[in-house]
Amino acid sequence: MNDKNHKNYRPNASIKKKNVVTTYNITIDGGVGNGRHVLVQVNGRMAGA
């Protein structure tokens, strides 16, 4: 179906989209304390712990 699109937007879009979705879900579910902790782990990078 979408062979060209799938190949082109798999490494960049996939990772970026997944990170944003996961971060949002955890932040809303965790709130502030929990959300902050999990957010760092999901991101994989200590960006504002």
C-alpha distance matrix in Angstrom:
0.0 3.8 6.0 8.8 9.2 9.1 11.6 13.7 14.2 14.8 18.6 20.0 18.2 17.8 21.5 22.8 21.0 22.0 25.5 26.0 24.8 27.0 29.9 29.9 29.8 32.6 34.7 34.8 35.4 37.9 39.6 41.5 43.0 40.4 37.5 39.0 39.4 36.0 34.4 35.9 34.6 31.0 31.0 32.4 34.8 38.2 37.6 40.3 41.3
3.8 0.0 3.8 5.7 5.4 5.7 8.5 10.1 10.5 11.6 15.3 16.5 14.8 14.8 18.4 19.6 18.1 19.5 22.8 23.3 22.5 24.8 27.4 27.6 27.9 30.6 32.5 32.8 33.7 36.0 37.5 39.2 40.8 38.3 35.3 36.5 37.0 33.7 31.9 33.2 32.1 28.6 28.2 29.7 31.8 35.2 34.4 37.2 38.4
6.0 3.8 0.0 3.8 5.6 5.2 6.2 8.7 10.2 10.8 14.1 15.9 15.0 14.9 18.3 19.9 19.1 20.2 23.3 24.3 23.9 25.8 28.4 29.1 29.5 31.8 33.8 34.5 35.3 37.3 39.0 40.4 41.7 39.2 36.3 37.2 37.5 34.2 32.4 33.4 32.1 28.7 28.2 29.2 31.3 34.9 34.4 37.4 38.6
8.8 5.7 3.8 0.0 3.8 5.5 5.4 6.3 8.7 10.3 13.2 14.4 13.8 14.6 17.8 18.9 18.6 20.2 23.0 23.8 24.0 26.1 28.3 29.0 29.8 32.2 33.8 34.7 35.8 37.6 39.1 40.2 41.7 39.4 36.3 36.9 37.4 34.4 32.2 33.0 32.1 28.7 27.8 28.8 30.5 34.1 33.3 36.3 37.8
9.2 5.4 5.6 3.8 0.0 3.8 5.5 5.2 6.0 8.3 11.5 12.1 10.8 11.8 15.2 15.9 15.2 17.1 20.0 20.4 20.5 22.9 25.1 25.5 26.5 28.9 30.4 31.2 32.5 34.4 35.7 36.9 38.5 36.3 33.1 33.8 34.5 31.5 29.2 30.3 29.6 26.1 25.1 26.6 28.2 31.6 30.6 33.5 35.0
9.1 5.7 5.2 5.5 3.8 0.0 3.8 5.6 5.5 6.0 9.6 11.1 9.9 9.8 13.2 14.7 13.9 15.1 18.2 19.2 19.0 20.9 23.4 24.2 24.7 27.0 28.8 29.7 30.6 32.4 34.1 35.3 36.7 34.2 31.3 32.1 32.5 29.2 27.3 28.3 27.2 23.7 23.1 24.3 26.4 29.9 29.3 32.2 33.4
11.6 8.5 6.2 5.4 5.5 3.8 0.0 3.8 5.8 5.7 8.3 10.4 10.6 10.6 13.4 15.2 15.4 16.4 19.0 20.5 20.8 22.4 24.6 25.9 26.7 28.5 30.4 31.6 32.6 34.0 35.7 36.6 37.7 35.4 32.5 32.9 33.1 30.0 28.0 28.5 27.4 24.2 23.2 23.9 25.8 29.4 29.0 32.2 33.5
13.7 10.1 8.7 6.3 5.2 5.6 3.8 0.0 3.8 5.8 7.6 8.4 8.7 10.1 12.6 13.6 14.1 15.9 18.1 19.2 20.1 21.9 23.7 24.9 26.2 28.0 29.5 30.8 32.1 33.5 34.8 35.5 36.8 34.8 31.7 31.9 32.4 29.6 27.2 27.6 27.0 23.8 22.3 23.3 24.7 28.2 27.3 30.5 32.2
14.2 10.5 10.2 8.7 6.0 5.5 5.8 3.8 0.0 3.8 6.1 6.1 5.2 6.7 9.5 10.3 10.4 12.4 14.7 15.5 16.3 18.3 20.1 21.1 22.4 24.4 25.8 27.1 28.4 29.9 31.1 31.9 33.4 31.3 28.2 28.5 29.2 26.3 23.9 24.6 24.1 20.7 19.4 20.8 22.3 25.7 24.7 27.7 29.2
14.8 11.6 10.8 10.3 8.3 6.0 5.7 5.8 3.8 0.0 3.8 5.9 5.8 5.0 7.7 9.7 10.0 10.9 13.3 15.0 15.5 16.8 19.0 20.5 21.3 23.0 24.8 26.3 27.2 28.4 30.1 30.9 32.0 29.7 26.8 27.2 27.4 24.3 22.3 22.8 21.8 18.5 17.6 18.6 20.5 24.1 23.6 26.7 27.9
18.6 15.3 14.1 13.2 11.5 9.6 8.3 7.6 6.1 3.8 0.0 3.8 6.1 5.6 6.1 8.5 10.2 10.7 12.2 14.4 15.7 16.5 18.1 20.2 21.3 22.4 24.1 26.1 27.0 27.8 29.4 29.8 30.6 28.5 25.6 25.5 25.6 22.8 20.6 20.6 19.7 16.8 15.4 15.9 17.5 21.2 20.9 24.2 25.5
20.0 16.5 15.9 14.4 12.1 11.1 10.4 8.4 6.1 5.9 3.8 0.0 3.8 5.5 5.6 6.1 8.4 10.0 10.8 12.4 14.2 15.6 16.6 18.4 20.2 21.4 22.5 24.5 25.9 26.6 27.8 28.0 29.2 27.4 24.3 24.0 24.6 22.1 19.4 19.5 19.3 16.3 14.3 15.5 16.5 19.9 19.0 22.2 23.8
18.2 14.8 15.0 13.8 10.8 9.9 10.6 8.7 5.2 5.8 6.1 3.8 0.0 3.8 5.6 5.2 5.7 8.2 9.8 10.5 11.8 13.9 15.2 16.3 18.0 19.8 20.9 22.4 24.0 25.2 26.2 26.9 28.4 26.5 23.2 23.5 24.3 21.7 19.0 19.8 19.7 16.3 14.8 16.7 18.0 21.1 19.9 22.7 24.3
17.8 14.8 14.9 14.6 11.8 9.8 10.6 10.1 6.7 5.0 5.6 5.5 3.8 0.0 3.8 5.6 5.3 5.9 8.5 10.1 10.6 11.9 14.0 15.5 16.4 18.1 19.8 21.3 22.3 23.5 25.1 26.0 27.2 24.9 21.9 22.4 22.8 19.8 17.6 18.6 17.8 14.3 13.5 15.1 17.2 20.5 19.9 22.7 23.7
21.5 18.4 18.3 17.8 15.2 13.2 13.4 12.6 9.5 7.7 6.1 5.6 5.6 3.8 0.0 3.8 5.5 5.2 6.1 8.7 10.0 10.5 12.0 14.2 15.4 16.4 17.9 20.0 21.0 21.7 23.2 23.7 24.6 22.5 19.5 19.6 19.8 17.0 14.7 15.2 14.5 11.2 10.0 11.5 13.4 16.8 16.3 19.3 20.3
22.8 19.6 19.9 18.9 15.9 14.7 15.2 13.6 10.3 9.7 8.5 6.1 5.2 5.6 3.8 0.0 3.8 5.5 5.3 6.3 8.7 10.1 10.7 12.4 14.4 15.6 16.5 18.5 20.1 20.8 21.8 22.1 23.5 21.8 18.5 18.4 19.4 16.9 14.0 14.8 15.0 11.8 9.9 12.3 13.3 16.3 15.0 17.6 19.2
21.0 18.1 19.1 18.6 15.2 13.9 15.4 14.1 10.4 10.0 10.2 8.4 5.7 5.3 5.5 3.8 0.0 3.8 5.5 5.3 6.2 8.5 9.9 10.8 12.4 14.3 15.4 16.8 18.3 19.7 20.7 21.7 23.3 21.4 18.1 18.8 19.9 17.1 14.5 16.1 16.1 12.5 11.7 14.4 16.0 18.6 17.4 19.5 20.8
22.0 19.5 20.2 20.2 17.1 15.1 16.4 15.9 12.4 10.9 10.7 10.0 8.2 5.9 5.2 5.5 3.8 0.0 3.8 5.5 5.2 6.0 8.4 10.0 10.6 12.2 14.0 15.6 16.4 17.6 19.3 20.4 21.6 19.2 16.2 17.1 17.6 14.5 12.4 14.1 13.4 9.7 9.8 12.3 14.6 17.3 16.7 18.9 19.5
25.5 22.8 23.3 23.0 20.0 18.2 19.0 18.1 14.7 13.3 12.2 10.8 9.8 8.5 6.1 5.3 5.5 3.8 0.0 3.8 5.6 5.3 5.9 8.5 10.0 10.6 11.9 14.2 15.3 15.8 17.2 17.7 18.8 16.8 13.6 14.0 14.7 11.9 9.3 10.7 10.7 7.1 6.4 9.5 11.3 13.8 13.0 15.1 15.8
26.0 23.3 24.3 23.8 20.4 19.2 20.5 19.2 15.5 15.0 14.4 12.4 10.5 10.1 8.7 6.3 5.3 5.5 3.8 0.0 3.8 5.5 5.2 6.1 8.6 10.1 10.5 12.2 14.1 15.1 15.8 16.5 18.3 16.7 13.1 13.8 15.4 13.0 10.0 12.2 13.0 9.7 8.9 12.5 13.6 15.4 13.8 15.3 16.4
24.8 22.5 23.9 24.0 20.5 19.0 20.8 20.1 16.3 15.5 15.7 14.2 11.8 10.6 10.0 8.7 6.2 5.2 5.6 3.8 0.0 3.8 5.5 5.3 6.2 8.7 10.0 10.8 12.2 14.0 15.1 16.7 18.5 16.4 13.1 14.7 16.0 13.1 11.0 13.8 13.9 10.4 11.0 14.4 16.1 17.9 16.8 18.0 18.5
27.0 24.8 25.8 26.1 22.9 20.9 22.4 21.9 18.3 16.8 16.5 15.6 13.9 11.9 10.5 10.1 8.5 6.0 5.3 5.5 3.8 0.0 3.8 5.4 5.2 6.2 8.5 10.0 10.5 11.6 13.5 14.9 16.1 13.5 10.6 12.3 13.0 9.7 8.2 11.1 10.6 7.2 8.8 11.9 14.1 15.8 15.3 16.5 16.3
29.9 27.4 28.4 28.3 25.1 23.4 24.6 23.7 20.1 19.0 18.1 16.6 15.2 14.0 12.0 10.7 9.9 8.4 5.9 5.2 5.5 3.8 0.0 3.8 5.5 5.3 5.9 8.5 9.8 10.1 11.3 12.0 13.4 11.6 8.1 9.3 10.7 8.2 5.7 8.9 9.7 7.0 7.7 11.2 12.6 13.5 12.5 13.2 13.2
29.9 27.6 29.1 29.0 25.5 24.2 25.9 24.9 21.1 20.5 20.2 18.4 16.3 15.5 14.2 12.4 10.8 10.0 8.5 6.1 5.3 5.4 3.8 0.0 3.8 5.5 5.2 6.1 8.4 9.8 10.2 11.7 14.0 12.5 8.9 10.8 13.0 10.8 8.7 12.2 13.3 10.7 11.4 15.0 16.1 16.8 15.4 15.5 15.7
29.8 27.9 29.5 29.8 26.5 24.7 26.7 26.2 22.4 21.3 21.3 20.2 18.0 16.4 15.4 14.4 12.4 10.6 10.0 8.6 6.2 5.2 5.5 3.8 0.0 3.8 5.6 5.4 6.1 8.3 9.8 12.2 14.0 11.6 8.8 11.7 13.0 10.3 9.5 13.2 13.4 10.9 12.7 15.9 17.7 18.5 17.7 17.8 17.3
32.6 30.6 31.8 32.2 28.9 27.0 28.5 28.0 24.4 23.0 22.4 21.4 19.8 18.1 16.4 15.6 14.3 12.2 10.6 10.1 8.7 6.2 5.3 5.5 3.8 0.0 3.8 5.5 5.0 5.5 7.7 9.7 10.7 8.1 5.4 8.5 9.4 6.8 6.8 10.4 10.6 9.0 11.2 14.1 15.8 16.0 15.7 15.5 14.4
34.7 32.5 33.8 33.8 30.4 28.8 30.4 29.5 25.8 24.8 24.1 22.5 20.9 19.8 17.9 16.5 15.4 14.0 11.9 10.5 10.0 8.5 5.9 5.2 5.6 3.8 0.0 3.8 5.5 5.2 5.4 6.8 9.0 7.6 4.2 6.9 9.3 8.1 7.0 10.7 12.1 10.9 12.2 15.3 16.1 15.7 14.7 13.8 13.0
34.8 32.8 34.5 34.7 31.2 29.7 31.6 30.8 27.1 26.3 26.1 24.5 22.4 21.3 20.0 18.5 16.8 15.6 14.2 12.2 10.8 10.0 8.5 6.1 5.4 5.5 3.8 0.0 3.8 5.7 5.3 8.3 10.9 9.6 7.1 10.3 12.6 11.3 10.7 14.4 15.5 14.0 15.6 18.8 19.8 19.5 18.4 17.4 16.7
35.4 33.7 35.3 35.8 32.5 30.6 32.6 32.1 28.4 27.2 27.0 25.9 24.0 22.3 21.0 20.1 18.3 16.4 15.3 14.1 12.2 10.5 9.8 8.4 6.1 5.0 5.5 3.8 0.0 3.8 5.7 9.1 10.5 8.3 7.0 10.8 12.0 10.3 11.1 14.6 15.0 13.8 16.2 18.9 20.4 20.2 19.8 18.8 17.4
37.9 36.0 37.3 37.6 34.4 32.4 34.0 33.5 29.9 28.4 27.8 26.6 25.2 23.5 21.7 20.8 19.7 17.6 15.8 15.1 14.0 11.6 10.1 9.8 8.3 5.5 5.2 5.7 3.8 0.0 3.8 6.3 6.9 4.5 4.1 7.8 8.8 8.1 9.3 12.5 13.1 12.9 15.1 17.5 18.7 17.8 17.7 16.4 14.5
39.6 37.5 39.0 39.1 35.7 34.1 35.7 34.8 31.1 30.1 29.4 27.8 26.2 25.1 23.2 21.8 20.7 19.3 17.2 15.8 15.1 13.5 11.3 10.2 9.8 7.7 5.4 5.3 5.7 3.8 0.0 3.8 6.2 6.2 5.2 7.9 10.2 10.4 10.7 13.7 15.3 15.1 16.6 19.3 19.8 18.5 17.8 15.9 14.4
41.5 39.2 40.4 40.2 36.9 35.3 36.6 35.5 31.9 30.9 29.8 28.0 26.9 26.0 23.7 22.1 21.7 20.4 17.7 16.5 16.7 14.9 12.0 11.7 12.2 9.7 6.8 8.3 9.1 6.3 3.8 0.0 3.8 5.8 5.1 5.8 8.6 10.1 10.0 12.3 14.5 15.0 16.0 18.4 18.2 16.3 15.5 13.0 11.5
43.0 40.8 41.7 41.7 38.5 36.7 37.7 36.8 33.4 32.0 30.6 29.2 28.4 27.2 24.6 23.5 23.3 21.6 18.8 18.3 18.5 16.1 13.4 14.0 14.0 10.7 9.0 10.9 10.5 6.9 6.2 3.8 0.0 3.8 5.5 5.4 6.6 8.9 10.0 11.5 13.3 14.7 16.0 17.7 17.6 15.5 15.4 13.0 10.5
40.4 38.3 39.2 39.4 36.3 34.2 35.4 34.8 31.3 29.7 28.5 27.4 26.5 24.9 22.5 21.8 21.4 19.2 16.8 16.7 16.4 13.5 11.6 12.5 11.6 8.1 7.6 9.6 8.3 4.5 6.2 5.8 3.8 0.0 3.8 5.4 5.2 6.2 8.3 10.3 11.1 12.2 14.3 15.9 16.7 15.2 15.6 14.0 11.4
37.5 35.3 36.3 36.3 33.1 31.3 32.5 31.7 28.2 26.8 25.6 24.3 23.2 21.9 19.5 18.5 18.1 16.2 13.6 13.1 13.1 10.6 8.1 8.9 8.8 5.4 4.2 7.1 7.0 4.1 5.2 5.1 5.5 3.8 0.0 3.8 5.5 5.4 5.8 8.7 10.1 10.3 11.9 14.2 14.9 13.8 13.6 12.3 10.5
39.0 36.5 37.2 36.9 33.8 32.1 32.9 31.9 28.5 27.2 25.5 24.0 23.5 22.4 19.6 18.4 18.8 17.1 14.0 13.8 14.7 12.3 9.3 10.8 11.7 8.5 6.9 10.3 10.8 7.8 7.9 5.8 5.4 5.4 3.8 0.0 3.8 5.6 5.1 6.5 9.0 10.1 10.8 12.7 12.5 10.8 10.5 8.8 6.8
39.4 37.0 37.5 37.4 34.5 32.5 33.1 32.4 29.2 27.4 25.6 24.6 24.3 22.8 19.8 19.4 19.9 17.6 14.7 15.4 16.0 13.0 10.7 13.0 13.0 9.4 9.3 12.6 12.0 8.8 10.2 8.6 6.6 5.2 5.5 3.8 0.0 3.8 5.5 5.7 6.9 9.1 10.5 11.5 11.8 10.1 11.2 10.2 7.1
36.0 33.7 34.2 34.4 31.5 29.2 30.0 29.6 26.3 24.3 22.8 22.1 21.7 19.8 17.0 16.9 17.1 14.5 11.9 13.0 13.1 9.7 8.2 10.8 10.3 6.8 8.1 11.3 10.3 8.1 10.4 10.1 8.9 6.2 5.4 5.6 3.8 0.0 3.8 5.4 5.1 6.2 8.6 9.9 11.4 11.0 12.0 12.0 9.7
34.4 31.9 32.4 32.2 29.2 27.3 28.0 27.2 23.9 22.3 20.6 19.4 19.0 17.6 14.7 14.0 14.5 12.4 9.3 10.0 11.0 8.2 5.7 8.7 9.5 6.8 7.0 10.7 11.1 9.3 10.7 10.0 10.0 8.3 5.8 5.1 5.5 3.8 0.0 3.8 5.5 5.2 6.1 8.6 9.4 9.3 9.3 9.5 8.3
35.9 33.2 33.4 33.0 30.3 28.3 28.5 27.6 24.6 22.8 20.6 19.5 19.8 18.6 15.2 14.8 16.1 14.1 10.7 12.2 13.8 11.1 8.9 12.2 13.2 10.4 10.7 14.4 14.6 12.5 13.7 12.3 11.5 10.3 8.7 6.5 5.7 5.4 3.8 0.0 3.8 5.6 5.3 6.3 6.4 5.7 6.9 7.7 6.2
34.6 32.1 32.1 32.1 29.6 27.2 27.4 27.0 24.1 21.8 19.7 19.3 19.7 17.8 14.5 15.0 16.1 13.4 10.7 13.0 13.9 10.6 9.7 13.3 13.4 10.6 12.1 15.5 15.0 13.1 15.3 14.5 13.3 11.1 10.1 9.0 6.9 5.1 5.5 3.8 0.0 3.8 5.5 5.2 7.3 7.9 10.0 11.4 9.5
31.0 28.6 28.7 28.7 26.1 23.7 24.2 23.8 20.7 18.5 16.8 16.3 16.3 14.3 11.2 11.8 12.5 9.7 7.1 9.7 10.4 7.2 7.0 10.7 10.9 9.0 10.9 14.0 13.8 12.9 15.1 15.0 14.7 12.2 10.3 10.1 9.1 6.2 5.2 5.6 3.8 0.0 3.8 5.4 8.2 9.9 10.9 12.7 11.7
31.0 28.2 28.2 27.8 25.1 23.1 23.2 22.3 19.4 17.6 15.4 14.3 14.8 13.5 10.0 9.9 11.7 9.8 6.4 8.9 11.0 8.8 7.7 11.4 12.7 11.2 12.2 15.6 16.2 15.1 16.6 16.0 16.0 14.3 11.9 10.8 10.5 8.6 6.1 5.3 5.5 3.8 0.0 3.8 5.4 7.7 8.1 10.6 10.6
32.4 29.7 29.2 28.8 26.6 24.3 23.9 23.3 20.8 18.6 15.9 15.5 16.7 15.1 11.5 12.3 14.4 12.3 9.5 12.5 14.4 11.9 11.2 15.0 15.9 14.1 15.3 18.8 18.9 17.5 19.3 18.4 17.7 15.9 14.2 12.7 11.5 9.9 8.6 6.3 5.2 5.4 3.8 0.0 3.8 6.9 8.8 11.7 11.2
34.8 31.8 31.3 30.5 28.2 26.4 25.8 24.7 22.3 20.5 17.5 16.5 18.0 17.2 13.4 13.3 16.0 14.6 11.3 13.6 16.1 14.1 12.6 16.1 17.7 15.8 16.1 19.8 20.4 18.7 19.8 18.2 17.6 16.7 14.9 12.5 11.8 11.4 9.4 6.4 7.3 8.2 5.4 3.8 0.0 3.8 5.6 8.9 9.2
38.2 35.2 34.9 34.1 31.6 29.9 29.4 28.2 25.7 24.1 21.2 19.9 21.1 20.5 16.8 16.3 18.6 17.3 13.8 15.4 17.9 15.8 13.5 16.8 18.5 16.0 15.7 19.5 20.2 17.8 18.5 16.3 15.5 15.2 13.8 10.8 10.1 11.0 9.3 5.7 7.9 9.9 7.7 6.9 3.8 0.0 3.8 6.0 5.9
37.6 34.4 34.4 33.3 30.6 29.3 29.0 27.3 24.7 23.6 20.9 19.0 19.9 19.9 16.3 15.0 17.4 16.7 13.0 13.8 16.8 15.3 12.5 15.4 17.7 15.7 14.7 18.4 19.8 17.7 17.8 15.5 15.4 15.6 13.6 10.5 11.2 12.0 9.3 6.9 10.0 10.9 8.1 8.8 5.6 3.8 0.0 3.8 6.0
40.3 37.2 37.4 36.3 33.5 32.2 32.2 30.5 27.7 26.7 24.2 22.2 22.7 22.7 19.3 17.6 19.5 18.9 15.1 15.3 18.0 16.5 13.2 15.5 17.8 15.5 13.8 17.4 18.8 16.4 15.9 13.0 13.0 14.0 12.3 8.8 10.2 12.0 9.5 7.7 11.4 12.7 10.6 11.7 8.9 6.0 3.8 0.0 3.8
41.3 38.4 38.6 37.8 35.0 33.4 33.5 32.2 29.2 27.9 25.5 23.8 24.3 23.7 20.3 19.2 20.8 19.5 15.8 16.4 18.5 16.3 13.2 15.7 17.3 14.4 13.0 16.7 17.4 14.5 14.4 11.5 10.5 11.4 10.5 6.8 7.1 9.7 8.3 6.2 9.5 11.7 10.6 11.2 9.2 5.9 6.0 3.8 0.0
